[in-house]
Amino acid sequence: MSENSNFKQGGTILLANPIRTDILELPPDLRILCWGLHPGGSRRFAAATIEMRATNMNGAPGLADVYPAAPARDVEEVLSAAAREIAHSMNGHDELTGVLLVVLALAHWDQQFRDSGLFPGNIYLSSESSLPRLIACSGLPDFCLPSPLQVHSTLDGLFHHELIYRFPVALKFRAQYARDRQFRLNCWGRRLAQRIQMGDAGTRISEQIGERIRTHLSMHCDDYSRHVALLRDLDAHDLGAAWISASSLPIGVLC
């Protein structure tokens, strides 16, 4: 096959020569398009087809071939176009759509918590158990997080893709080490949420999530206000009081 030859896949004409990409050199908000792909697996968009070539020893993405539907030198431009496709549809029940909805919920939780005046910065969810509660609060479908195992897998994936901060609950909150991890989106995760909201379907779903979370925070404003006041004055309370308080909330948070 010559250098300039093309081939047809699923009704789309693709360039024969792919752009070989080290996934870790991509911005995390575009790296998400490789979510769940294993060596030999592929994902098709109108803009391009992504085929996973190899993963790292820890299972994180490694090398991928990106087959653009039109000549392109910049792989980020091609993947940005694929991301826009997702934002305009969001109509599948696949694993990638599910995790993008989770990212939207995390972004809205952080934003609405701040907009409500409860906390001026970025708020953390206190543990993995907070995530299914947030998903339910957001009105998202069950396929986003069907089981506790999927919750753990989703957070592991978001961490490996460098879209969240995630670490053991701070000693000042819990007073001892345990397996719970506090977490929140980082700037790349928030940028991914912004990408999703640029499309028709992403905008519609985003508005629904935001409204559900605003209603929840309004209903439980006093509970969250008392908790945040405690977090701001930890020295006035017993060690571990912050963790007990977080665990009593509808959706546990830490700062």
C-alpha positions as a Markdown table, in Angstrom:
| # | Residue | x | y | z |
|---|---|---|---|---|
| 1 | Met | 0.0 | 0.0 | 0.0 |
| 2 | Ser | 1.5 | 3.4 | -1.0 |
| 3 | Glu | 2.2 | 6.2 | 1.4 |
| 4 | Asn | -0.8 | 8.2 | 0.1 |
| 5 | Ser | -3.2 | 5.3 | -0.1 |
| 6 | Asn | -6.4 | 5.2 | 2.0 |
| 7 | Phe | -8.7 | 2.4 | 3.2 |
| 8 | Lys | -12.3 | 2.3 | 4.2 |
| 9 | Gln | -13.5 | 1.3 | 7.7 |
| 10 | Gly | -17.2 | 1.4 | 8.7 |
| 11 | Gly | -18.1 | 3.6 | 5.8 |
| 12 | Thr | -15.4 | 6.2 | 6.7 |
| 13 | Ile | -12.3 | 6.7 | 4.5 |
| 14 | Leu | -9.2 | 6.6 | 6.7 |
| 15 | Leu | -5.6 | 7.4 | 5.9 |
| 16 | Ala | -3.5 | 4.3 | 5.7 |
| 17 | Asn | -0.6 | 5.7 | 7.6 |
| 18 | Pro | -1.5 | 6.3 | 11.3 |
| 19 | Ile | -0.1 | 8.9 | 13.7 |
| 20 | Arg | 1.7 | 6.8 | 16.3 |
| 21 | Thr | 1.1 | 8.3 | 19.6 |
| 22 | Asp | 2.6 | 7.9 | 23.1 |
| 23 | Ile | -0.6 | 8.3 | 25.1 |
| 24 | Leu | 1.2 | 9.8 | 28.1 |
| 25 | Glu | 2.3 | 12.7 | 25.8 |
| 26 | Leu | -1.3 | 13.7 | 25.2 |
| 27 | Pro | -3.1 | 16.1 | 27.4 |
| 28 | Pro | -5.2 | 14.0 | 30.0 |
| 29 | Asp | -8.5 | 15.5 | 28.7 |
| 30 | Leu | -7.8 | 13.9 | 25.3 |
| 31 | Arg | -6.2 | 10.8 | 26.6 |
| 32 | Ile | -9.6 | 9.8 | 27.9 |
| 33 | Leu | -10.6 | 8.8 | 24.4 |
| 34 | Cys | -8.4 | 5.7 | 24.9 |
| 35 | Trp | -10.4 | 4.7 | 28.0 |
| 36 | Gly | -10.9 | 1.0 | 28.3 |
| 37 | Leu | -9.0 | 0.0 | 25.2 |
| 38 | His | -6.6 | -2.9 | 25.4 |
| 39 | Pro | -3.9 | -3.9 | 22.8 |
| 40 | Gly | -5.6 | -4.6 | 19.5 |
| 41 | Gly | -8.8 | -2.8 | 20.5 |
| 42 | Ser | -10.1 | 0.2 | 18.6 |
| 43 | Arg | -12.6 | 3.0 | 18.9 |
| 44 | Arg | -14.1 | 4.7 | 15.8 |
| 45 | Phe | -15.1 | 8.3 | 15.4 |
| 46 | Ala | -16.0 | 10.2 | 12.2 |
| 47 | Ala | -12.8 | 12.2 | 12.7 |
| 48 | Ala | -10.5 | 9.2 | 13.3 |
| 49 | Thr | -10.1 | 5.7 | 14.5 |
| 50 | Ile | -7.9 | 5.0 | 17.5 |
| 51 | Glu | -6.3 | 1.6 | 17.8 |
| 52 | Met | -4.4 | 0.6 | 21.0 |
| 53 | Arg | -1.0 | -0.9 | 20.3 |
| 54 | Ala | 0.4 | -1.5 | 23.7 |
| 55 | Thr | -0.2 | -0.7 | 27.4 |
| 56 | Asn | 2.3 | -0.1 | 30.2 |
| 57 | Met | 3.1 | -2.8 | 32.7 |
| 58 | Asn | 0.6 | -1.3 | 35.2 |
| 59 | Gly | -2.1 | -1.5 | 32.6 |
| 60 | Ala | -2.1 | 2.2 | 31.9 |
| 61 | Pro | -2.3 | 3.3 | 28.2 |
| 62 | Gly | 1.0 | 3.2 | 26.3 |
| 63 | Leu | 1.1 | 3.5 | 22.5 |
| 64 | Ala | -1.8 | 4.0 | 20.1 |
| 65 | Asp | -2.2 | 4.5 | 16.4 |
| 66 | Val | -4.6 | 7.3 | 15.4 |
| 67 | Tyr | -6.0 | 7.0 | 11.8 |
| 68 | Pro | -7.4 | 10.4 | 10.8 |
| 69 | Ala | -10.2 | 10.7 | 8.3 |
| 70 | Ala | -8.4 | 13.6 | 6.8 |
| 71 | Pro | -4.7 | 14.6 | 6.5 |
| 72 | Ala | -3.5 | 16.0 | 9.8 |
| 73 | Arg | -0.1 | 16.7 | 11.4 |
| 74 | Asp | -1.4 | 17.4 | 14.9 |
| 75 | Val | -2.9 | 14.4 | 16.7 |
| 76 | Glu | -4.4 | 16.8 | 19.3 |
| 77 | Glu | -6.4 | 18.5 | 16.6 |
| 78 | Val | -7.8 | 15.1 | 15.4 |
| 79 | Leu | -8.6 | 13.9 | 18.9 |
| 80 | Ser | -10.3 | 17.3 | 19.8 |
| 81 | Ala | -12.6 | 16.7 | 16.8 |
| 82 | Ala | -13.4 | 13.2 | 18.2 |
| 83 | Ala | -14.1 | 14.7 | 21.6 |
| 84 | Arg | -16.5 | 17.2 | 20.0 |
| 85 | Glu | -18.4 | 14.2 | 18.4 |
| 86 | Ile | -18.9 | 12.7 | 21.8 |
| 87 | Ala | -20.1 | 16.0 | 23.3 |
| 88 | His | -22.8 | 16.3 | 20.6 |
| 89 | Ser | -24.2 | 12.8 | 21.0 |
| 90 | Met | -23.6 | 11.2 | 24.5 |
| 91 | Asn | -26.2 | 8.6 | 23.5 |
| 92 | Gly | -24.4 | 5.4 | 24.2 |
| 93 | His | -24.4 | 3.1 | 27.3 |
| 94 | Asp | -20.7 | 2.2 | 26.8 |
| 95 | Glu | -18.0 | 2.5 | 29.4 |
| 96 | Leu | -16.5 | 5.7 | 27.9 |
| 97 | Thr | -19.8 | 7.5 | 28.0 |
| 98 | Gly | -20.4 | 6.4 | 31.6 |
| 99 | Val | -17.0 | 7.7 | 32.8 |
| 100 | Leu | -17.6 | 11.0 | 31.0 |
| 101 | Leu | -20.9 | 11.4 | 32.8 |
| 102 | Val | -19.1 | 10.7 | 36.1 |
| 103 | Val | -16.6 | 13.5 | 35.2 |
| 104 | Leu | -19.5 | 15.9 | 34.6 |
| 105 | Ala | -21.0 | 15.0 | 37.9 |
| 106 | Leu | -17.7 | 15.6 | 39.7 |
| 107 | Ala | -17.2 | 19.0 | 38.0 |
| 108 | His | -20.7 | 20.2 | 38.8 |
| 109 | Trp | -20.5 | 19.1 | 42.4 |
| 110 | Asp | -17.3 | 21.1 | 42.8 |
| 111 | Gln | -18.7 | 24.1 | 41.0 |
| 112 | Gln | -22.1 | 24.1 | 42.7 |
| 113 | Phe | -20.6 | 23.6 | 46.2 |
| 114 | Arg | -18.5 | 26.7 | 45.5 |
| 115 | Asp | -21.3 | 28.8 | 43.9 |
| 116 | Ser | -23.6 | 28.0 | 46.9 |
| 117 | Gly | -21.1 | 29.8 | 49.2 |
| 118 | Leu | -20.5 | 26.7 | 51.2 |
| 119 | Phe | -16.7 | 26.5 | 50.5 |
| 120 | Pro | -14.6 | 29.0 | 48.4 |
| 121 | Gly | -12.2 | 26.4 | 47.0 |
| 122 | Asn | -12.3 | 23.0 | 45.3 |
| 123 | Ile | -14.0 | 20.4 | 47.5 |
| 124 | Tyr | -13.0 | 16.8 | 47.8 |
| 125 | Leu | -15.3 | 13.8 | 48.1 |
| 126 | Ser | -14.3 | 12.0 | 51.2 |
| 127 | Ser | -14.2 | 8.4 | 50.0 |
| 128 | Glu | -15.2 | 6.0 | 47.3 |
| 129 | Ser | -18.6 | 5.5 | 49.0 |
| 130 | Ser | -19.4 | 9.2 | 48.2 |
| 131 | Leu | -19.2 | 8.6 | 44.5 |
| 132 | Pro | -22.3 | 6.4 | 44.0 |
| 133 | Arg | -24.2 | 8.8 | 46.2 |
| 134 | Leu | -23.2 | 11.7 | 43.9 |
| 135 | Ile | -24.2 | 9.7 | 40.8 |
| 136 | Ala | -27.6 | 9.0 | 42.3 |
| 137 | Cys | -28.0 | 12.7 | 43.4 |
| 138 | Ser | -27.1 | 13.8 | 39.8 |
| 139 | Gly | -29.8 | 11.6 | 38.3 |
| 140 | Leu | -27.4 | 9.7 | 36.1 |
| 141 | Pro | -28.2 | 6.2 | 34.9 |
| 142 | Asp | -27.1 | 3.1 | 36.8 |
| 143 | Phe | -24.8 | 2.0 | 34.0 |
| 144 | Cys | -22.3 | 4.7 | 35.0 |
| 145 | Leu | -21.4 | 2.8 | 38.2 |
| 146 | Pro | -23.1 | -0.6 | 38.3 |
| 147 | Ser | -21.1 | -2.1 | 41.2 |
| 148 | Pro | -18.6 | -1.3 | 44.0 |
| 149 | Leu | -15.9 | -2.9 | 41.9 |
| 150 | Gln | -16.8 | -0.5 | 39.0 |
| 151 | Val | -16.5 | 2.5 | 41.4 |
| 152 | His | -13.0 | 1.4 | 42.3 |
| 153 | Ser | -12.1 | 0.7 | 38.7 |
| 154 | Thr | -13.4 | 4.1 | 37.6 |
| 155 | Leu | -11.4 | 6.0 | 40.2 |
| 156 | Asp | -8.3 | 4.0 | 39.4 |
| 157 | Gly | -8.8 | 4.9 | 35.7 |
| 158 | Leu | -9.3 | 8.6 | 36.3 |
| 159 | Phe | -6.2 | 8.6 | 38.5 |
| 160 | His | -4.0 | 6.8 | 36.0 |
| 161 | His | -5.3 | 9.1 | 33.2 |
| 162 | Glu | -4.2 | 12.0 | 35.5 |
| 163 | Leu | -7.7 | 13.6 | 35.7 |
| 164 | Ile | -8.2 | 13.5 | 39.5 |
| 165 | Tyr | -6.3 | 14.1 | 42.7 |
| 166 | Arg | -6.6 | 11.0 | 44.9 |
| 167 | Phe | -4.8 | 10.1 | 48.2 |
| 168 | Pro | -5.4 | 8.7 | 51.7 |
| 169 | Val | -7.7 | 10.8 | 53.8 |
| 170 | Ala | -5.5 | 13.4 | 55.5 |
| 171 | Leu | -4.4 | 12.6 | 59.0 |
| 172 | Lys | -5.9 | 15.9 | 60.3 |
| 173 | Phe | -9.4 | 14.7 | 59.3 |
| 174 | Arg | -9.3 | 11.0 | 60.3 |
| 175 | Ala | -6.5 | 10.9 | 62.9 |
| 176 | Gln | -5.4 | 7.5 | 61.6 |
| 177 | Tyr | -4.6 | 5.7 | 58.3 |
| 178 | Ala | -7.3 | 3.7 | 56.6 |
| 179 | Arg | -8.1 | 2.6 | 53.0 |
| 180 | Asp | -10.4 | 5.4 | 52.2 |
| 181 | Arg | -9.2 | 7.9 | 49.6 |
| 182 | Gln | -10.4 | 11.5 | 49.3 |
| 183 | Phe | -10.5 | 12.7 | 45.7 |
| 184 | Arg | -11.6 | 15.5 | 43.3 |
| 185 | Leu | -11.0 | 16.5 | 39.7 |
| 186 | Asn | -7.8 | 18.4 | 38.9 |
| 187 | Cys | -7.5 | 21.1 | 36.3 |
| 188 | Trp | -7.4 | 18.5 | 33.4 |
| 189 | Gly | -10.5 | 16.8 | 34.7 |
| 190 | Arg | -12.3 | 20.2 | 34.8 |
| 191 | Arg | -11.0 | 20.9 | 31.3 |
| 192 | Leu | -12.5 | 17.6 | 30.1 |
| 193 | Ala | -15.8 | 18.5 | 31.7 |
| 194 | Gln | -15.7 | 21.8 | 29.7 |
| 195 | Arg | -15.1 | 19.9 | 26.5 |
| 196 | Ile | -18.1 | 17.7 | 27.2 |
| 197 | Gln | -20.3 | 20.7 | 27.8 |
| 198 | Met | -19.4 | 22.2 | 24.4 |
| 199 | Gly | -21.8 | 19.8 | 22.5 |
| 200 | Asp | -25.5 | 19.7 | 22.3 |
| 201 | Ala | -26.0 | 16.6 | 24.3 |
| 202 | Gly | -23.3 | 17.4 | 26.8 |
| 203 | Thr | -24.9 | 20.8 | 27.4 |
| 204 | Arg | -28.3 | 19.3 | 28.0 |
| 205 | Ile | -27.1 | 16.6 | 30.3 |
| 206 | Ser | -24.8 | 19.1 | 32.1 |
| 207 | Glu | -27.8 | 21.5 | 32.8 |
| 208 | Gln | -29.8 | 18.6 | 34.3 |
| 209 | Ile | -26.9 | 17.5 | 36.5 |
| 210 | Gly | -26.3 | 21.1 | 37.7 |
| 211 | Glu | -30.0 | 21.5 | 38.6 |
| 212 | Arg | -30.1 | 18.3 | 40.5 |
| 213 | Ile | -27.0 | 19.1 | 42.6 |
| 214 | Arg | -28.2 | 22.7 | 43.3 |
| 215 | Thr | -31.5 | 21.3 | 44.6 |
| 216 | His | -29.6 | 18.8 | 46.8 |
| 217 | Leu | -27.3 | 21.4 | 48.3 |
| 218 | Ser | -30.2 | 23.7 | 48.9 |
| 219 | Met | -32.1 | 21.0 | 50.8 |
| 220 | His | -29.1 | 20.0 | 52.9 |
| 221 | Cys | -27.5 | 23.4 | 53.2 |
| 222 | Asp | -27.4 | 23.4 | 57.0 |
| 223 | Asp | -25.8 | 20.0 | 57.3 |
| 224 | Tyr | -23.0 | 20.9 | 54.9 |
| 225 | Ser | -22.6 | 24.4 | 56.5 |
| 226 | Arg | -22.0 | 22.8 | 59.9 |
| 227 | His | -19.6 | 20.4 | 58.5 |
| 228 | Val | -17.5 | 23.0 | 56.6 |
| 229 | Ala | -17.4 | 25.1 | 59.8 |
| 230 | Leu | -16.0 | 22.1 | 61.6 |
| 231 | Leu | -13.3 | 21.7 | 58.9 |
| 232 | Arg | -12.3 | 25.3 | 59.3 |
| 233 | Asp | -11.7 | 24.9 | 63.0 |
| 234 | Leu | -10.3 | 21.4 | 63.5 |
| 235 | Asp | -8.4 | 22.4 | 66.7 |
| 236 | Ala | -11.7 | 23.0 | 68.5 |
| 237 | His | -12.8 | 19.4 | 68.0 |
| 238 | Asp | -11.6 | 15.9 | 68.9 |
| 239 | Leu | -9.3 | 14.1 | 66.6 |
| 240 | Gly | -11.2 | 12.3 | 63.9 |
| 241 | Ala | -14.3 | 14.5 | 64.4 |
| 242 | Ala | -14.1 | 15.7 | 60.8 |
| 243 | Trp | -14.3 | 12.1 | 59.5 |
| 244 | Ile | -17.3 | 11.3 | 61.6 |
| 245 | Ser | -19.0 | 14.4 | 60.5 |
| 246 | Ala | -18.2 | 13.7 | 56.8 |
| 247 | Ser | -19.5 | 10.2 | 57.1 |
| 248 | Ser | -22.9 | 11.5 | 58.4 |
| 249 | Leu | -23.5 | 13.7 | 55.4 |
| 250 | Pro | -25.6 | 12.6 | 52.4 |
| 251 | Ile | -22.5 | 12.9 | 50.3 |
| 252 | Gly | -19.3 | 13.0 | 52.3 |
| 253 | Val | -16.8 | 15.9 | 51.6 |
| 254 | Leu | -13.5 | 17.1 | 52.8 |
| 255 | Cys | -11.4 | 20.1 | 51.9 |
